[in-house]
Amino acid sequence: MELSTSSSIAHAFCTLGIYLVGEAIYTFHLILRISRVILNAIVPVALLFITQLRNNLKICEKYEKVKEDVFCTYRTAHASPRLAESRSIQPSDVYSFSHKVHSARRRIDVAVEKLPAVRGMQMAYVFFTNVVRGAFQPEFSGPITNLTVPLGRDATFTCLVKHLGGYRVGWVKADTKAIQAIHDHVITHNQRVSVSHSDHSIWNLHIKGVQKEDGGLYMCQINTDPMKSQTGMLSIVVPPDFDPEATSSDMMVGEGGQVKLTCRARGVPEPRVSWRREDGKPIIIREPFAGSAPNQKSHVVHQSEFLGEELKLTKISRNEMGVYLCIASNGVPPAVSKRIYINVHFPPVIQVPNQLVGAPLGTDVVLECFVEASPMSINYWVKDPKGAMIISSVRHDVQTVTKSPFEVRMILTIRNLQKNDVGTYRCAAKNSLGEVESSIRLYEISGPAKTQTPVLTLFYDEEDEVVFGSAEMDKTENKPLAVDNTVHGHMGYPSLATPSSTIRVGKKRPINVSSGADPYPRRLFVLISPLMSLLIVCRRW
């Protein structure tokens, strides 16, 4: 009885043990099956996420540029050899570059999808891709600012991006389709181009020392599918400069002739060219009346500033001689100017304000002549009859005062006038176009000893009418001197010239005799002379 009871207990324990072991094996098997299902469902999705992350963060391990094509070699590194893949991208068109990169990445995703997976794995992948990528789709947060930069300065384009994630930013010069940079890598061989970024949201393209060829449209791209892009314009402005081959230099012209000044300027934008006189005087523009001959009267316009690249001066006079400024500006500093000197040539002309000068003995006497000549004349004083040149000494002071490039004032001061100083003095002027001289007669008068100071006469204005007749005179002749003496030189030979009765010079000027000269003793001498002659004759009788 006891034996059968023990056997029953042992059999019960064995049965229970076998049952428990079976249940344990079944439970373990069930756990393994559940775990396999879970692993098959979760692990591939995790691997896909890691693959996408690593691919996006490191698309290109190496960039190579061969001619006009850019080669991008990338690798999706995984423990599984089936997930490792390397491709080269050769975009024929820069605008499809980002799309092809994205397409290559999708082909890798397809390869990943071919891994063993349980039912519903592809649906999970599609769900994961749509949710994750759709939630973080990159976009631009602001436009690119157009730039206007002077030649030689630095330019920086800024591209603002948000939600970039694993995508990449590239820079392209739109007109030439030349890739400048992709992400942190500079593709172009231009050493002046560089890139930088901040927090993957601010992407900068730097161009150092811009040149004319750098101008144009620049594109900022994000390699989405389809590609997103925006552009900015780089305008290069160039300060004005003159074309030396097409710009006039200093010029010489004979009086009464014409001259055309040309000033060609270049720059971006187109420069504005204007003309002014350096001395501030107006520019005289002579325009012939409609239907009139060239030598007839013209319409005269005085302008402080003349606009245009060409300035034409006709019937030019000596008063238009001087520096003309050509000024070019286009709003880009600095403006530039060029000095052009117009030299008007003419033979010497002498004006004598006082041809008769009287002074008491022992006084100082001042003789004056005004000379106009271009080129500048050689001026000197001589005394008749010897004709020796007078130079500065104790008793003579010779001065030349320059008023303008073609006007001088000749001054001869005779100190302590003596008997032998009385006579005829000649002021002479000579240049390459001719020579001229004019005379001043100095005579003795009675009166208090004081310095003779003749009335000074300024140069007459250009507006005064001047009509010249024959002015030649043989030096051996002894004709009386004219009252108003404006003498023009002659071309090619020296001559003594004084105005004849046909000469009319501007406004007639009367003889100016100083206040120290008394005309009454001279008249008395004229009356007494015949009486003295009569007395002498009567005495002989």
PyMOL commands that set and color helices and strands:
alter all, ss='L'
color gray80, all
select helices_A, chain A and resi 2-57+81-83+94-113+121-135+212-214+244-246+318-320+419-421+519-540
alter helices_A, ss='H'
color red, helices_A
select strands_A, chain A and resi 62-66+69-75+86-89+139-142+147-150+155-162+169-173+178-182+185-186+193-198+202-207+216-222+228-242+251-254+259-262+265-268+272-277+283-288+298-303+306-307+310-313+322-329+336-352+356-359+365-374+378-383+388-390+396-404+407-414+423-431+434-444+466-467+472-473+485-488+496-497+504-505
alter strands_A, ss='S'
color yellow, strands_A
deselect
rebuild
show_as cartoon
